[in-house]
Amino acid sequence: MTNASWKAAERAHARDLGTQRIPVTGERDGADFTSGLFGYQLKVRKVIPKYLFDWLDGIRRVSERRHQIGVLVLNRPRRPRRDALVVVRWSDWIDLHGEPPGGDEE
């Protein structure tokens, strides 16, 4: 991903929440954008394990029939529950926390 394309991705995702991308100020773990209670760091990668998307798609299909939002919870063995990760589809997150001002943008 080129320098301009990851910045554009951060800007687009920030706009979905009605906020703006935060410029890089030197710290490596800073938020890319914030909104309400949440600080976001966006990672766009060519390789993300396909099975994660398969698992999320499965729970989404079941949940949609029940008028619910599918949530994938990931944890490692012998790790505290509080360290588990929660994965939801971005459009479901936006439905809960904002409206994309430009419609269905990528």
Secondary structure by P-SEA (a helix, b strand, c coil): ccaaaaaaaaaaaaaaacbbbbcccccccccccccccbbbbbbbbccccaaaaaaaaaaaaaaaaacbbbbbbbbccccccccbbbbccaaaaaaacccccccccc
